[in-house]
Amino acid sequence: MSKVSECPYAKSNEVQNQYKVTKGCDHGPAPIPEEGKWIQAKEISDISAYTHGVGWCAPQQGACKLSLNVKNGIIEEALVETIGCSGMTHSAAMAAEILPGKTILEALNTDLVCDAINTAMRELFLQIVYGRSQSAFSEGGLVIGAGLEDLGKGERSMVGTMYGTKEKGVRYLEMTEGYCTRMALDENDEVIGYEFVSLGKMTDFIKKGLEPNEAYEKAKGHYGRFAPEDGAVKYIDPRKE
């Protein structure tokens, strides 16, 4: 029989009396792509990446998109975007304060107040430790501030809100460009375009001194075939008509 190993942990009699078989090759974990490098991640500090996770709460009333910029295992930047639940926005405010400065393992085991945010953290953790990240092949990774760049110039989440009924058809309420004010219909009453107001731009114009009505008009835009010469014969307010 071989000598009993010096393992400090308690062992059953069966294991204690087994013959010691030498371990063969040990090549370590498979390398994962991280910021333009192949890394054998053995410790939390080995993880660097910028990526996203999407989560939902237990009744699936709301959802969260969580974006983290992780450098050497530490969360340096957090973007928390939520939709569908009013309380979740307040939870997001807390999570955005809690997350930066934590390791991704600490964050995984931190109560982020809302089920959807906790679930997003779990899904993000799984992706990031397996090397599935937005910055996997970006040399040096993404700079701190990448989250704000994702939001664009207006620093507002991209939200789409559409509503439809069999009886009355579709209503465009919110597009990436902004708050939908009018829908353009053709001679068959089919949607061919829409008008919107960029709320971020409008707010910025007002902050710079423009009168609200002027800012409102300046922040307007349209998409698709919106003009009469392009086939629009009727315009409806999606919230009123």
Beta strands, then each sheet from edge to edge (+ up, - down):
strand 1: 32-34
strand 2: 37-39
strand 3: 49-56
strand 4: 63-71
strand 5: 74-83
strand 6: 161-165
strand 7: 169-175
strand 8: 178-185
strand 9: 191-197
strand 10: 220-224
strand 11: 234-236
sheet 1: 1+ 2-
sheet 2: 3+ 4- 5+
sheet 3: 6+ 7- 8+ 9- 10+
sheet 4: 6+ 7- 8+ 11-
end
